[in-house]
Amino acid sequence: MYLYAGDGSIYPYQYGATPDHAEHPFDLSLMLNQGLQLVCLAGVASALALRSPLIPVQAINGLDFVFQLGNSSFLATSASPLLEAPLNYKPVTVAATHIVATSPLITAQLLQDTFDRYLAEDDVFTEDFLETIIISSNYSSGLDATLRSLVESIGSQILFLPASFNSASSTTPPGPVLLESDGGTIKMSKVFRLYTDTYSNFVHGVYESDGEHKILNLVDPEWGYPLVPVPSRLYSQVDTRPLAGKRVGVKDIYDVKGLKTTLGSKAWTSMIGEANATAPSVQRIIDLGGVVVGKQKTSQFASAAHAWEWTDVYYPQNPRGDGYLSCSASSAGGACSIAAYEWLDFAIGSDTGQSMRQPAAFAGVYGNRPSQGIIDLTGAMPISYGTDTAGVFARDPRDWVQFAKVWYDPALHQGSDLNDLPKLEVPDARSFPKRILYPTDRLPLRNLAAEVVLQSFLDEVTQTMGLSIEKINITEKVESVTGRVYDGVLTDLRTLWTYTQLKIVATPLLDYFSPNFPALDQPFRSSWWNRTLDAKEHTEALQRRHDDSEPWHRKVLFSTEDSCSESILIYDIGTGGLPSFREAYLNDSPGAALPDATGSKEAGSILASYFGSADFTIPIGQVSYYSNVTHQEVSMPVTINMVVKRGCDFVLFNFIEELALHGILAPVATGPKAFTS
């Protein structure tokens, strides 16, 4: 083994010795400033022949660099490198692996174990990044004699850098990098793998470079699907923040600084500029270490539109079953992306009527409508200040719990002036509810096989957690508690759902296009053309909601000395275990069903929307159905919704975590089946 300096000198190096004990003594720091490289003199050519070459594709957004290795495409943020330093090194652009060595002796086993761990833990790193191995270490590290055979076998060269080469502001993380040298300066840049959004769940991919979020305007050449950039998971391994490195999709109603917020509308997008600030709810995720990888599709203005009513935006695809199941509406892109992509960890959506909960049910993932007021929604498109909420989709119940409990920070609670409800208190307790309320006017599930799944789940929950089941009638309970007819409650809820959006979104849009009327999706053409704003009616509806919420949370979902919420109310927000499709005519098939309309008397989802309670969608199993598309039996998810008193979110999250620890709840898989065993 030899140490090669950029001035052309070659120095013999004895394995196992630190550089100052080499056969020819030299100053290591001086050597590094000249361009130090470890070179293998044997076995390189044959090994390199098996490695995919780096193929440059294009530069984007200035200096950021897209390249290909084998069948995978990557993005390097060369405009804002992790490290840039003067170094006399040969001109080169190569895929490289950065290793931070903490051992006094760098052995072949240490490197091999590191490579194996990288391959097991990261979907960005591949063996193609082993062409050059960059080792950061202190001056006392030695190179073991066993390195020779390993380095020769993989055909690599080693660039050995001292810790002083890291920037003053941060330490260069380990993992795959793009190494660039112009002969006098080297750059190490972060690498993102570009995944194809084959289910059309994203508006576009997003990445951070030079402190700014940028759109990745690249698509798959065959079908035009967006490419979504995801960073190496290895970069976050030394980051202690609770969401470090978690990849997050964001519904395109939330502002991200520097990006347009489309709201699923071409007309709206043509009117606006880039956001000048990031929504606090999204910034909270970034501050906790989360990585925004893309903006995700929403129905126009987050409406409850059916798939066949989407015009400006191509409808997201659900991977479950035969691929033709509905994703519901509004937060559809987020829910179905979590069901589709292993490379995505979480997705952020919103819920006013049922826009988190029903997409979660259709996609068979975990999703929540939190208590009203739990998080600031500044910088998010409003439908109703009094009923809008923000939730998160996930596949793993424990990951979901951990994310939500750090995201919903008391400092971001919404003021009561917006929702006209009492100040929110959210205890983090493990004293759980004692009863399950089973509504006989909303259950059993329409598919008897799905009801069997539900009853089995309830048996496990009641036996393990010591709960009893009590049957109730929701309609009768609402009317007896509020002293009002059910239809009156629904009328007030619809008033709350229309006033804010008409004032904040519709009015400026229609004024901008006046005297013309903008091209809108079908659900808005009539209602916005004939719009009326009645502030008095809205104020009165808010007051009645305030008056009704108090007895509901005192007589139905109430607190005791033992528990934040004495009961859990369950219901089905989906289609009772029957398939619902994104093509209208398929819903006429025997055994298919459309969901209850948002805000209808049949929809159990209105309870949390009106009273402000916490309402979570939980996947509990799956049933089969016959596909009229593929002509075979396929699977669809079965879910149930759990509702607790407003403010008891963390208690319900802790309850769900407990069910997961007992094996009653489990992570869901991506693809056609939510559960593979």
TIDOLO-53372 format. One record per residue (C-alpha): residue number from 1; chain; x, y, z. Coordinates in steps of 0.05 Angstrom, whole numbers. Layout:
REM residues N
PALUM resi chain     c1     c2     c3
PALUM  NUM     A      X      Y      Z
...
END
This chain:
REM residues 677
PALUM resi chain     c1     c2     c3
PALUM    1     A      0      0      0
PALUM    2     A     24     69    -17
PALUM    3     A      5    140      3
PALUM    4     A     -1    182    -60
PALUM    5     A      7    257    -56
PALUM    6     A    -19    307   -106
PALUM    7     A     51    331   -123
PALUM    8     A     66    263   -154
PALUM    9     A    107    235    -96
PALUM   10     A     93    163    -74
PALUM   11     A    107    143     -3
PALUM   12     A    108     71     21
PALUM   13     A     60     58     79
PALUM   14     A     65      1    128
PALUM   15     A     -4    -25    150
PALUM   16     A    -17    -20    224
PALUM   17     A     27     41    233
PALUM   18     A      5    112    243
PALUM   19     A     32    157    188
PALUM   20     A     88    186    231
PALUM   21     A    116    115    238
PALUM   22     A    117    101    164
PALUM   23     A    181     80    130
PALUM   24     A    190    151    104
PALUM   25     A    168    200    158
PALUM   26     A    125    258    134
PALUM   27     A     76    310    159
PALUM   28     A      6    281    149
PALUM   29     A    -29    348    151
PALUM   30     A     18    375     98
PALUM   31     A      5    313     56
PALUM   32     A    -69    321     62
PALUM   33     A    -65    393     40
PALUM   34     A    -27    368    -21
PALUM   35     A    -81    318    -38
PALUM   36     A    -72    252     -2
PALUM   37     A   -100    188    -31
PALUM   38     A    -90    114    -16
PALUM   39     A    -82     75    -80
PALUM   40     A    -88      0    -91
PALUM   41     A    -40    -24   -143
PALUM   42     A    -72    -92   -156
PALUM   43     A   -140   -121   -172
PALUM   44     A   -172    -55   -187
PALUM   45     A   -191    -62   -260
PALUM   46     A   -230   -127   -254
PALUM   47     A   -269   -102   -194
PALUM   48     A   -285    -35   -225
PALUM   49     A   -314    -69   -286
PALUM   50     A   -371    -94   -243
PALUM   51     A   -389    -26   -217
PALUM   52     A   -440     18   -252
PALUM   53     A   -407     81   -280
PALUM   54     A   -432    150   -260
PALUM   55     A   -471    179   -318
PALUM   56     A   -483    255   -315
PALUM   57     A   -555    273   -333
PALUM   58     A   -564    347   -322
PALUM   59     A   -554    407   -277
PALUM   60     A   -617    436   -245
PALUM   61     A   -632    498   -203
PALUM   62     A   -563    525   -217
PALUM   63     A   -507    478   -194
PALUM   64     A   -547    419   -167
PALUM   65     A   -528    357   -206
PALUM   66     A   -570    297   -229
PALUM   67     A   -534    233   -245
PALUM   68     A   -548    159   -256
PALUM   69     A   -516     97   -226
PALUM   70     A   -542     33   -257
PALUM   71     A   -618     35   -259
PALUM   72     A   -624     89   -205
PALUM   73     A   -622    164   -211
PALUM   74     A   -594    212   -159
PALUM   75     A   -591    285   -143
PALUM   76     A   -531    318   -111
PALUM   77     A   -539    386    -79
PALUM   78     A   -474    412   -107
PALUM   79     A   -497    484    -99
PALUM   80     A   -492    476    -23
PALUM   81     A   -440    422    -10
PALUM   82     A   -431    388     57
PALUM   83     A   -357    403     52
PALUM   84     A   -316    448      7
PALUM   85     A   -241    457     19
PALUM   86     A   -177    472    -19
PALUM   87     A   -142    407    -36
PALUM   88     A    -93    390    -91
PALUM   89     A   -129    329   -118
PALUM   90     A   -140    303   -188
PALUM   91     A   -201    331   -226
PALUM   92     A   -257    281   -216
PALUM   93     A   -332    272   -206
PALUM   94     A   -346    206   -172
PALUM   95     A   -398    172   -128
PALUM   96     A   -364    163    -61
PALUM   97     A   -377    138     10
PALUM   98     A   -359    180     70
PALUM   99     A   -341    143    133
PALUM  100     A   -327    177    200
PALUM  101     A   -276    132    234
PALUM  102     A   -276    133    310
PALUM  103     A   -230     73    320
PALUM  104     A   -155     82    330
PALUM  105     A   -143     26    279
PALUM  106     A   -182     22    214
PALUM  107     A   -189    -51    196
PALUM  108     A   -220    -89    138
PALUM  109     A   -273   -117    184
PALUM  110     A   -291    -47    208
PALUM  111     A   -300    -24    136
PALUM  112     A   -338    -86    115
PALUM  113     A   -385    -81    175
PALUM  114     A   -396     -8    158
PALUM  115     A   -412    -24     85
PALUM  116     A   -460    -80    106
PALUM  117     A   -495    -35    155
PALUM  118     A   -502     21    104
PALUM  119     A   -533    -28     54
PALUM  120     A   -581    -56    105
PALUM  121     A   -604     11    134
PALUM  122     A   -605     57     74
PALUM  123     A   -642     54      8
PALUM  124     A   -600    110    -23
PALUM  125     A   -531     78    -12
PALUM  126     A   -510     24    -62
PALUM  127     A   -444    -11    -77
PALUM  128     A   -435     37   -134
PALUM  129     A   -415     90    -82
PALUM  130     A   -354     49    -63
PALUM  131     A   -311     73   -121
PALUM  132     A   -279    123    -73
PALUM  133     A   -280    115      3
PALUM  134     A   -270    180     41
PALUM  135     A   -248    169    113
PALUM  136     A   -251    225    164
PALUM  137     A   -210    212    225
PALUM  138     A   -160    241    273
PALUM  139     A    -85    240    261
PALUM  140     A    -72    181    306
PALUM  141     A   -114    131    267
PALUM  142     A    -76     74    235
PALUM  143     A    -92     29    176
PALUM  144     A    -92    -45    189
PALUM  145     A    -56    -93    142
PALUM  146     A   -122   -129    129
PALUM  147     A   -147    -69     90
PALUM  148     A   -106    -88     28
PALUM  149     A   -146   -149      7
PALUM  150     A   -213   -115     20
PALUM  151     A   -197    -52    -18
PALUM  152     A   -168    -91    -76
PALUM  153     A   -228   -137    -78
PALUM  154     A   -277    -80    -85
PALUM  155     A   -232    -38   -130
PALUM  156     A   -235     24    -88
PALUM  157     A   -189     82    -74
PALUM  158     A   -187    115     -6
PALUM  159     A   -183    189      7
PALUM  160     A   -163    201     80
PALUM  161     A   -185    268    109
PALUM  162     A   -173    297    178
PALUM  163     A   -231    322    220
PALUM  164     A   -207    393    208
PALUM  165     A   -234    388    137
PALUM  166     A   -305    391    163
PALUM  167     A   -338    459    159
PALUM  168     A   -337    502    221
PALUM  169     A   -412    501    228
PALUM  170     A   -426    426    224
PALUM  171     A   -396    358    218
PALUM  172     A   -401    324    151
PALUM  173     A   -447    264    162
PALUM  174     A   -430    193    140
PALUM  175     A   -461    162     79
PALUM  176     A   -463    167      3
PALUM  177     A   -437    232    -27
PALUM  178     A   -418    261    -93
PALUM  179     A   -343    278    -94
PALUM  180     A   -322    333   -142
PALUM  181     A   -253    361   -152
PALUM  182     A   -229    414   -201
PALUM  183     A   -156    401   -183
PALUM  184     A   -151    453   -129
PALUM  185     A   -216    446    -89
PALUM  186     A   -257    386    -69
PALUM  187     A   -331    385    -54
PALUM  188     A   -372    331    -19
PALUM  189     A   -446    339    -32
PALUM  190     A   -508    307     -3
PALUM  191     A   -542    255    -47
PALUM  192     A   -616    243    -57
PALUM  193     A   -645    182    -92
PALUM  194     A   -699    199   -142
PALUM  195     A   -760    154   -135
PALUM  196     A   -816    152   -187
PALUM  197     A   -885    170   -161
PALUM  198     A   -918    113   -199
PALUM  199     A   -984    122   -162
PALUM  200     A   -990    196   -179
PALUM  201     A   -996    218   -106
PALUM  202     A   -948    278   -111
PALUM  203     A   -955    346   -144
PALUM  204     A   -879    349   -147
PALUM  205     A   -817    329   -109
PALUM  206     A   -783    379    -62
PALUM  207     A   -713    383    -34
PALUM  208     A   -673    431      8
PALUM  209     A   -610    462    -20
PALUM  210     A   -571    522      4
PALUM  211     A   -622    533     59
PALUM  212     A   -682    536     13
PALUM  213     A   -735    487     -9
PALUM  214     A   -736    477    -84
PALUM  215     A   -782    441   -132
PALUM  216     A   -752    383   -169
PALUM  217     A   -783    393   -238
PALUM  218     A   -763    325   -264
PALUM  219     A   -809    269   -287
PALUM  220     A   -805    197   -308
PALUM  221     A   -792    197   -383
PALUM  222     A   -841    141   -398
PALUM  223     A   -904    163   -363
PALUM  224     A   -889    232   -337
PALUM  225     A   -894    213   -263
PALUM  226     A   -860    263   -216
PALUM  227     A   -792    243   -188
PALUM  228     A   -787    250   -113
PALUM  229     A   -719    262    -80
PALUM  230     A   -705    227    -14
PALUM  231     A   -640    236     26
PALUM  232     A   -597    181     53
PALUM  233     A   -621    155    120
PALUM  234     A   -549    152    142
PALUM  235     A   -544    228    146
PALUM  236     A   -590    231    206
PALUM  237     A   -557    177    248
PALUM  238     A   -518    228    289
PALUM  239     A   -577    276    294
PALUM  240     A   -612    269    361
PALUM  241     A   -676    306    342
PALUM  242     A   -738    262    348
PALUM  243     A   -757    265    274
PALUM  244     A   -686    266    247
PALUM  245     A   -685    242    175
PALUM  246     A   -759    223    172
PALUM  247     A   -785    233    102
PALUM  248     A   -850    272    100
PALUM  249     A   -900    289     45
PALUM  250     A   -941    352     55
PALUM  251     A  -1011    364     29
PALUM  252     A  -1010    421    -21
PALUM  253     A  -1052    467     21
PALUM  254     A   -994    482     68
PALUM  255     A   -945    537     53
PALUM  256     A   -871    520     46
PALUM  257     A   -827    581     36
PALUM  258     A   -805    590    -36
PALUM  259     A   -858    544    -65
PALUM  260     A   -927    557    -93
PALUM  261     A   -986    527    -55
PALUM  262     A  -1031    502   -112
PALUM  263     A  -1094    481    -73
PALUM  264     A  -1107    433   -130
PALUM  265     A  -1129    491   -175
PALUM  266     A  -1097    517   -238
PALUM  267     A  -1135    582   -232
PALUM  268     A  -1110    594   -161
PALUM  269     A  -1039    576   -180
PALUM  270     A  -1040    626   -237
PALUM  271     A  -1059    681   -188
PALUM  272     A  -1008    670   -132
PALUM  273     A   -933    675   -121
PALUM  274     A   -887    633    -79
PALUM  275     A   -900    630     -5
PALUM  276     A   -857    678     35
PALUM  277     A   -860    636     98
PALUM  278     A   -869    563    118
PALUM  279     A   -932    544    156
PALUM  280     A   -915    537    230
PALUM  281     A   -944    466    230
PALUM  282     A   -895    446    175
PALUM  283     A   -837    486    205
PALUM  284     A   -847    448    269
PALUM  285     A   -833    383    231
PALUM  286     A   -771    412    199
PALUM  287     A   -746    438    266
PALUM  288     A   -754    368    295
PALUM  289     A   -710    340    239
PALUM  290     A   -763    318    189
PALUM  291     A   -748    325    115
PALUM  292     A   -801    351     67
PALUM  293     A   -794    309      4
PALUM  294     A   -854    333    -36
PALUM  295     A   -921    368    -40
PALUM  296     A   -979    320    -46
PALUM  297     A  -1044    321    -85
PALUM  298     A  -1108    348    -56
PALUM  299     A  -1177    353    -86
PALUM  300     A  -1190    424   -108
PALUM  301     A  -1192    470    -47
PALUM  302     A  -1192    406     -4
PALUM  303     A  -1264    389    -23
PALUM  304     A  -1300    323    -15
PALUM  305     A  -1302    312    -90
PALUM  306     A  -1307    242   -118
PALUM  307     A  -1251    217   -162
PALUM  308     A  -1290    230   -226
PALUM  309     A  -1301    303   -205
PALUM  310     A  -1226    319   -205
PALUM  311     A  -1209    359   -267
PALUM  312     A  -1148    403   -255
PALUM  313     A  -1109    348   -220
PALUM  314     A  -1102    276   -241
PALUM  315     A  -1133    233   -185
PALUM  316     A  -1084    196   -139
PALUM  317     A  -1080    120   -143
PALUM  318     A  -1093     72    -86
PALUM  319     A  -1046     12    -86
PALUM  320     A  -1094    -32    -46
PALUM  321     A  -1134    -88    -78
PALUM  322     A  -1138    -84   -154
PALUM  323     A  -1110    -14   -157
PALUM  324     A  -1178     16   -173
PALUM  325     A  -1202     30   -103
PALUM  326     A  -1217    102    -85
PALUM  327     A  -1169    144    -43
PALUM  328     A  -1229    185    -19
PALUM  329     A  -1217    260    -27
PALUM  330     A  -1179    320      0
PALUM  331     A  -1119    288     34
PALUM  332     A  -1122    230    -15
PALUM  333     A  -1051    239    -41
PALUM  334     A  -1021    234     28
PALUM  335     A  -1060    173     51
PALUM  336     A  -1048    133    -12
PALUM  337     A   -974    152    -15
PALUM  338     A   -964    121     54
PALUM  339     A   -999     58     30
PALUM  340     A   -956     58    -34
PALUM  341     A   -884     76    -17
PALUM  342     A   -837     44     33
PALUM  343     A   -789    102     21
PALUM  344     A   -838    151     52
PALUM  345     A   -847    154    127
PALUM  346     A   -904    202    141
PALUM  347     A   -953    248    105
PALUM  348     A   -987    310    131
PALUM  349     A  -1059    324    114
PALUM  350     A  -1118    363    140
PALUM  351     A  -1188    345    164
PALUM  352     A  -1249    390    165
PALUM  353     A  -1305    342    148
PALUM  354     A  -1268    275    143
PALUM  355     A  -1208    289     99
PALUM  356     A  -1156    253    142
PALUM  357     A  -1200    198    169
PALUM  358     A  -1234    172    106
PALUM  359     A  -1171    171     62
PALUM  360     A  -1136    133    118
PALUM  361     A  -1193     83    118
PALUM  362     A  -1193     73     43
PALUM  363     A  -1117     66     41
PALUM  364     A  -1113     23    103
PALUM  365     A  -1064     67    141
PALUM  366     A  -1064    103    208
PALUM  367     A  -1091    174    206
PALUM  368     A  -1121    223    255
PALUM  369     A  -1165    283    263
PALUM  370     A  -1138    314    327
PALUM  371     A  -1176    354    378
PALUM  372     A  -1199    421    351
PALUM  373     A  -1146    473    364
PALUM  374     A  -1087    427    378
PALUM  375     A  -1043    460    325
PALUM  376     A  -1035    527    292
PALUM  377     A  -1060    527    220
PALUM  378     A  -1031    594    198
PALUM  379     A  -1003    584    128
PALUM  380     A  -1054    530    111
PALUM  381     A  -1113    542     65
PALUM  382     A  -1175    549    108
PALUM  383     A  -1242    517     97
PALUM  384     A  -1268    533    167
PALUM  385     A  -1227    565    222
PALUM  386     A  -1274    533    271
PALUM  387     A  -1268    461    245
PALUM  388     A  -1202    455    207
PALUM  389     A  -1149    408    237
PALUM  390     A  -1082    378    216
PALUM  391     A  -1065    304    220
PALUM  392     A  -1012    254    201
PALUM  393     A  -1013    189    163
PALUM  394     A   -967    131    181
PALUM  395     A   -959     56    171
PALUM  396     A   -931     37    239
PALUM  397     A   -975     53    300
PALUM  398     A   -917     65    347
PALUM  399     A   -881    111    297
PALUM  400     A   -947    147    288
PALUM  401     A   -954    158    362
PALUM  402     A   -883    183    370
PALUM  403     A   -890    232    312
PALUM  404     A   -956    261    335
PALUM  405     A   -935    270    407
PALUM  406     A   -875    313    388
PALUM  407     A   -911    349    332
PALUM  408     A   -971    373    373
PALUM  409     A   -933    421    417
PALUM  410     A   -972    464    467
PALUM  411     A   -936    526    440
PALUM  412     A   -973    515    375
PALUM  413     A  -1043    507    403
PALUM  414     A  -1095    548    366
PALUM  415     A  -1128    607    401
PALUM  416     A  -1199    599    424
PALUM  417     A  -1218    662    385
PALUM  418     A  -1216    620    321
PALUM  419     A  -1257    560    343
PALUM  420     A  -1298    589    401
PALUM  421     A  -1281    529    444
PALUM  422     A  -1249    527    513
PALUM  423     A  -1173    530    520
PALUM  424     A  -1144    462    503
PALUM  425     A  -1109    419    555
PALUM  426     A  -1076    355    530
PALUM  427     A  -1053    309    586
PALUM  428     A  -1003    254    570
PALUM  429     A  -1031    201    615
PALUM  430     A  -1036    125    613
PALUM  431     A  -1101    118    651
PALUM  432     A  -1146     91    597
PALUM  433     A  -1220     93    581
PALUM  434     A  -1265     41    613
PALUM  435     A  -1320     33    561
PALUM  436     A  -1328     25    486
PALUM  437     A  -1391     58    459
PALUM  438     A  -1419     16    401
PALUM  439     A  -1470     56    360
PALUM  440     A  -1525     11    335
PALUM  441     A  -1548     63    285
PALUM  442     A  -1478     63    252
PALUM  443     A  -1457    -10    262
PALUM  444     A  -1451    -68    247
PALUM  445     A  -1409    -63    185
PALUM  446     A  -1446    -77    120
PALUM  447     A  -1398   -133    100
PALUM  448     A  -1409   -190    149
PALUM  449     A  -1338   -214    139
PALUM  450     A  -1313   -145    159
PALUM  451     A  -1358   -146    221
PALUM  452     A  -1325   -211    241
PALUM  453     A  -1258   -176    237
PALUM  454     A  -1285   -119    280
PALUM  455     A  -1315   -165    332
PALUM  456     A  -1250   -204    338
PALUM  457     A  -1213   -138    348
PALUM  458     A  -1262   -115    401
PALUM  459     A  -1256   -181    437
PALUM  460     A  -1180   -174    441
PALUM  461     A  -1185   -101    463
PALUM  462     A  -1236   -113    517
PALUM  463     A  -1201   -174    545
PALUM  464     A  -1132   -144    544
PALUM  465     A  -1148    -73    567
PALUM  466     A  -1207    -89    612
PALUM  467     A  -1260    -49    576
PALUM  468     A  -1335    -62    572
PALUM  469     A  -1379    -49    511
PALUM  470     A  -1443     -8    515
PALUM  471     A  -1491      1    457
PALUM  472     A  -1517     70    442
PALUM  473     A  -1556    106    387
PALUM  474     A  -1517    166    362
PALUM  475     A  -1576    204    333
PALUM  476     A  -1616    197    397
PALUM  477     A  -1555    214    440
PALUM  478     A  -1539    278    401
PALUM  479     A  -1611    302    405
PALUM  480     A  -1620    287    479
PALUM  481     A  -1554    320    499
PALUM  482     A  -1561    382    456
PALUM  483     A  -1636    389    460
PALUM  484     A  -1637    400    385
PALUM  485     A  -1659    359    325
PALUM  486     A  -1601    325    289
PALUM  487     A  -1614    362    224
PALUM  488     A  -1605    429    261
PALUM  489     A  -1535    407    282
PALUM  490     A  -1519    388    211
PALUM  491     A  -1543    455    184
PALUM  492     A  -1497    492    232
PALUM  493     A  -1439    448    213
PALUM  494     A  -1449    462    139
PALUM  495     A  -1451    537    155
PALUM  496     A  -1384    530    191
PALUM  497     A  -1356    492    132
PALUM  498     A  -1371    544     79
PALUM  499     A  -1364    614    108
PALUM  500     A  -1289    619    118
PALUM  501     A  -1269    590     51
PALUM  502     A  -1318    633     14
PALUM  503     A  -1289    695     48
PALUM  504     A  -1214    678     47
PALUM  505     A  -1207    636    -16
PALUM  506     A  -1266    644    -63
PALUM  507     A  -1275    719    -58
PALUM  508     A  -1203    740    -77
PALUM  509     A  -1201    687   -132
PALUM  510     A  -1266    709   -163
PALUM  511     A  -1248    782   -157
PALUM  512     A  -1182    768   -192
PALUM  513     A  -1217    736   -252
PALUM  514     A  -1276    784   -253
PALUM  515     A  -1315    798   -297
PALUM  516     A  -1300    727   -320
PALUM  517     A  -1309    665   -278
PALUM  518     A  -1249    619   -268
PALUM  519     A  -1248    547   -292
PALUM  520     A  -1263    506   -230
PALUM  521     A  -1279    433   -215
PALUM  522     A  -1352    415   -215
PALUM  523     A  -1365    419   -139
PALUM  524     A  -1349    494   -139
PALUM  525     A  -1382    519   -202
PALUM  526     A  -1451    529   -175
PALUM  527     A  -1436    542   -101
PALUM  528     A  -1384    596   -115
PALUM  529     A  -1424    628   -171
PALUM  530     A  -1484    634   -124
PALUM  531     A  -1443    648    -62
PALUM  532     A  -1471    688     -3
PALUM  533     A  -1433    710     59
PALUM  534     A  -1474    717    123
PALUM  535     A  -1428    735    181
PALUM  536     A  -1486    736    230
PALUM  537     A  -1507    666    212
PALUM  538     A  -1436    641    219
PALUM  539     A  -1427    674    287
PALUM  540     A  -1492    644    312
PALUM  541     A  -1472    574    287
PALUM  542     A  -1405    580    323
PALUM  543     A  -1441    599    387
PALUM  544     A  -1489    540    382
PALUM  545     A  -1430    493    370
PALUM  546     A  -1397    521    432
PALUM  547     A  -1461    511    473
PALUM  548     A  -1470    439    446
PALUM  549     A  -1398    418    456
PALUM  550     A  -1399    429    531
PALUM  551     A  -1454    379    549
PALUM  552     A  -1428    329    497
PALUM  553     A  -1361    327    533
PALUM  554     A  -1396    326    601
PALUM  555     A  -1448    272    587
PALUM  556     A  -1422    227    531
PALUM  557     A  -1347    233    523
PALUM  558     A  -1329    258    592
PALUM  559     A  -1270    257    640
PALUM  560     A  -1266    222    707
PALUM  561     A  -1214    222    762
PALUM  562     A  -1185    159    729
PALUM  563     A  -1185    178    656
PALUM  564     A  -1184    238    610
PALUM  565     A  -1239    204    568
PALUM  566     A  -1282    153    604
PALUM  567     A  -1305    123    538
PALUM  568     A  -1283    110    467
PALUM  569     A  -1337    118    415
PALUM  570     A  -1327     74    354
PALUM  571     A  -1357     77    284
PALUM  572     A  -1338     64    211
PALUM  573     A  -1319    122    167
PALUM  574     A  -1308     77    107
PALUM  575     A  -1357     35     68
PALUM  576     A  -1371    -21    117
PALUM  577     A  -1319    -68     88
PALUM  578     A  -1346    -61     16
PALUM  579     A  -1302    -35    -40
PALUM  580     A  -1310     36    -65
PALUM  581     A  -1278     53   -132
PALUM  582     A  -1247    113   -167
PALUM  583     A  -1286     98   -230
PALUM  584     A  -1359    116   -222
PALUM  585     A  -1389     57   -261
PALUM  586     A  -1351      6   -219
PALUM  587     A  -1391     29   -158
PALUM  588     A  -1453      3   -192
PALUM  589     A  -1424    -68   -187
PALUM  590     A  -1457   -117   -139
PALUM  591     A  -1422   -112    -72
PALUM  592     A  -1392    -43    -84
PALUM  593     A  -1411     19    -44
PALUM  594     A  -1402     94    -41
PALUM  595     A  -1385    125     26
PALUM  596     A  -1435    166     65
PALUM  597     A  -1433    238     41
PALUM  598     A  -1393    286     83
PALUM  599     A  -1440    322    130
PALUM  600     A  -1497    274    119
PALUM  601     A  -1540    246    175
PALUM  602     A  -1510    177    163
PALUM  603     A  -1438    200    169
PALUM  604     A  -1409    185    238
PALUM  605     A  -1352    231    222
PALUM  606     A  -1393    293    237
PALUM  607     A  -1388    282    312
PALUM  608     A  -1314    301    318
PALUM  609     A  -1321    356    266
PALUM  610     A  -1377    389    305
PALUM  611     A  -1359    376    377
PALUM  612     A  -1284    383    367
PALUM  613     A  -1267    313    393
PALUM  614     A  -1206    272    374
PALUM  615     A  -1221    218    321
PALUM  616     A  -1170    167    296
PALUM  617     A  -1175    117    239
PALUM  618     A  -1144     49    257
PALUM  619     A  -1130     -9    208
PALUM  620     A  -1152    -74    241
PALUM  621     A  -1153   -126    184
PALUM  622     A  -1174   -139    113
PALUM  623     A  -1227   -176     73
PALUM  624     A  -1230   -200      1
PALUM  625     A  -1273   -176    -57
PALUM  626     A  -1280   -197   -129
PALUM  627     A  -1249   -147   -177
PALUM  628     A  -1287   -131   -241
PALUM  629     A  -1222   -102   -267
PALUM  630     A  -1173   -159   -256
PALUM  631     A  -1227   -214   -250
PALUM  632     A  -1196   -244   -187
PALUM  633     A  -1204   -242   -112
PALUM  634     A  -1164   -185    -80
PALUM  635     A  -1160   -154    -11
PALUM  636     A  -1183    -88     18
PALUM  637     A  -1171    -59     87
PALUM  638     A  -1219    -60    146
PALUM  639     A  -1213     -1    193
PALUM  640     A  -1250     27    253
PALUM  641     A  -1252     97    281
PALUM  642     A  -1241    114    354
PALUM  643     A  -1267    179    383
PALUM  644     A  -1249    208    451
PALUM  645     A  -1262    272    489
PALUM  646     A  -1231    336    462
PALUM  647     A  -1161    343    491
PALUM  648     A  -1151    268    503
PALUM  649     A  -1108    256    441
PALUM  650     A  -1046    234    477
PALUM  651     A  -1086    186    521
PALUM  652     A  -1115    154    458
PALUM  653     A  -1045    153    426
PALUM  654     A  -1019    118    489
PALUM  655     A  -1077     69    486
PALUM  656     A  -1060     53    413
PALUM  657     A   -987     44    432
PALUM  658     A  -1008     -4    486
PALUM  659     A  -1050    -44    435
PALUM  660     A   -989    -47    390
PALUM  661     A   -945    -72    446
PALUM  662     A   -995   -128    459
PALUM  663     A   -996   -146    385
PALUM  664     A  -1069   -125    376
PALUM  665     A  -1049    -70    327
PALUM  666     A   -993    -79    277
PALUM  667     A   -956    -40    223
PALUM  668     A   -988    -43    154
PALUM  669     A   -950    -61     91
PALUM  670     A   -945    -23     26
PALUM  671     A   -978    -49    -37
PALUM  672     A  -1041    -89    -52
PALUM  673     A  -1048   -119     18
PALUM  674     A  -1047    -78     82
PALUM  675     A  -1030   -142    120
PALUM  676     A   -987   -196     88
PALUM  677     A   -996   -249    142
END
